[in-house]
């Protein structure tokens, strides 16, 4: 947007968009550090990550270890890596979550069919939204492959290696019973 403002030649518009870009960048970095630290804290508490990350500061009640660990990661991403790569990597990580979500919605209905648990809402066209979501994800993967194939391949390799590491090394530390505290019946097939 700042580049578009420079084309207009308006100094006021350039200053306003520069300040807006600066504030939005700082807000995004702050949000990423806060959101990611809470995710690492939760995974540490549930032992998906080392339990060390699950600590809370005794006075401020914040996940301080996760925050301190992720600040250098965010700094390197902001200063040393290409901006388009960081943005693409971030978008693809979210897209991977949406892709899994499309499968998990269908799987959830198979494990707990209608009438087994109380639901707040039942979609009348299930599984159509999950199928549409999956097709949209495939379209975005294809478009990303056309322009950023190296980023797409690198994120897939990263998540495959992380999944293999988790399956081989970390899963033995997870306390599975701690995560299933809802009073639901056992899922179908278990």
Buried (B, 14 or more C-beta within 10 A) or exposed (E): EBEEBEEEEEEEBBEBBBEEEEEEEEEEBEEBBBEBBBBBBBBBBBBBBEEEBBBBEEEEEBBBBBBEBBEEEBEEBBEEEEEEBBEBBBBBEEBBEEBEEBEEBBEEBEBBEEEBBEEEEEEEEEBEEBBEBBEBBEEBBEEBEEEBEEBBEBBEEEEEEEEEEEEEEBEEEBEEEEEEEEEEEEBEEE
